[in-house]
Amino acid sequence: MHTRLSSASKEVTIGDDQPFCIIGERINPTGRRLFQEQLRAGDLSAIERDVAAQVAQGAMVLDINMGVPLTDEPALLRRAVKLVQSITDLPICIDSSVVEALEAGLSVYEGRALVNSITAEDDRMAEILPMVKHYNAAVIALPNDHDEIPMEADKRLVLTKKILDTAVDKYGLAVEDIIIDPLAMPIGADPNIVNVAYETIHRIHDEYGANMTVGASNVSFGMPGRQTINATFLPMAMTVGLTSAIMDARTPQIVEAVKAADLLLGHDEWGMAWIAAHRARQVAEKASTP
Amino acid sequence: MTPEELLQTLYDETLQGNAPTVLALTQQGLDIGLTPESLLFDSLIPSLEEVGARFERGDFFVPEMLIAGRAMSGALALLRPLLAETGVQSVGTFVMGTVKGDVHDIGKNLVNIMLEGAGFHVIDLGVQVPPEKFVEAINEYKPDIVGFSAFLTTTMPMFKANINALEKAGIRDSVVVMVGGAPVTQEYADAVGADAYAADASATVKKAKDLIAKKRAAVSV
């Protein structure tokens, strides 16, 4: 199953026979005090650095979240989408829990965006899915509902089915345009919770063949050595069917782990991308030695 | 084991989050004549304070905080009825809940554990808690503090709705309102008229204690 995202000039395909889709998580003010203050003052200049750093390490799509309390989030997101599209040709994942902000971002976006996100809640689907259809976008869906974030794979599978059925039958979306987020939660809070994520990924892949993405950095929250945990979590998830992640795309250790997993899983034929990356590094090293 | 040795061992084992040993030592302490107050205030609470301090310094991590808190909870389950009999004043009562529209609870649960560890009586209302349920719980439990947790920018406005509901019920001044959650900031807490904001579990405990000390000092004047 292939999910196609695009900007005005570039297309990215997500699928289980494709290289893993690295969605850069960095353009997000949560936990970034300085960035929050800048955004509150209408200063978007930090975004340019975030774009450059993520593009340099191999991001393939960029997530944009402008969730700063007490601001006009739709206006900020609209500006941010335009800004990012003016400096990179990577497709964008428009990320907000505010429906009006999603609409604002979509209205100025050129190409086929990814919308982040809906849940299995009926009201959330009713508000967002017609918009996704109208703007010809794809959407990330979280299998939680009004009552809880399920801690067992069974319930997550039930909600995944509900989302897929509703999106296709009621709102006329193509099944490949729904990317399921199997819910990756902090291992520090529950020793079995990442096993639940792996089981969920495996079963969604087997039963629906749907593309999936996760907020990968969640997994290492509250732990030391976060980069190593993230760099290990992703290849393991890839072996059971994860096809994309919203992740730290600035840390070479993590990105390289994903690229190596692509090679080992047969998604980088003859290692041509792996070898090309090696050569690019050699050139860069040579250029930086006096 | 002398009483001093027992208190020290209990402190060390709590710090390590060794729940079965902590429970056994608590029972052993009672058996050799230590009072529930002494076990709580001379060993368990100082141990959890040290956990909080280490977490703040970045020397302790989330799972260590969690297992230390759980070890402490086990001991508390044994001590609480005995403490109630002797009429020891609790550190404070804390009603906690994730606001309506929001189902995130990992952060809230961590905060609960650390609050219990500090000796608070915590009443957890769970997730998706509507304003009227907070009002009911405040009327029922008469807490010192009520805590609202939100993980989404879309659910944070419920802080204001909750505070309005408290005002309407005439109980706003009877309780300290604390707010927290990943996207929440001090500025936001101020804007909605909360009394305090805390960024993580150990900061919550510190602020909660300060606020209660202030409140009790004000009452005694």
Chai-1 contact restraints between the chains, C-beta under 6 A:
chainA,res_idxA,chainB,res_idxB,connection_type,confidence,min_distance_angstrom,max_distance_angstrom,comment,restraint_id
A,T30,B,A182,contact,1.0,0.0,6.0,A-B,restraint_1
A,T30,B,P183,contact,1.0,0.0,6.0,A-B,restraint_2
A,G67,B,T153,contact,1.0,0.0,6.0,A-B,restraint_3
A,G67,B,P183,contact,1.0,0.0,6.0,A-B,restraint_4
A,P69,B,Y188,contact,1.0,0.0,6.0,A-B,restraint_5
A,L70,B,A191,contact,1.0,0.0,6.0,A-B,restraint_6
A,S97,B,L152,contact,1.0,0.0,6.0,A-B,restraint_7
A,S97,B,T153,contact,1.0,0.0,6.0,A-B,restraint_8
A,S97,B,T154,contact,1.0,0.0,6.0,A-B,restraint_9
A,V98,B,T154,contact,1.0,0.0,6.0,A-B,restraint_10
A,N144,B,V103,contact,1.0,0.0,6.0,A-B,restraint_11
A,E148,B,V103,contact,1.0,0.0,6.0,A-B,restraint_12
A,I149,B,V103,contact,1.0,0.0,6.0,A-B,restraint_13
A,G188,B,V62,contact,1.0,0.0,6.0,A-B,restraint_14
A,G188,B,P63,contact,1.0,0.0,6.0,A-B,restraint_15
A,A189,B,I106,contact,1.0,0.0,6.0,A-B,restraint_16
A,G222,B,F61,contact,1.0,0.0,6.0,A-B,restraint_17
A,G222,B,V62,contact,1.0,0.0,6.0,A-B,restraint_18
A,M223,B,F61,contact,1.0,0.0,6.0,A-B,restraint_19
A,P224,B,F61,contact,1.0,0.0,6.0,A-B,restraint_20
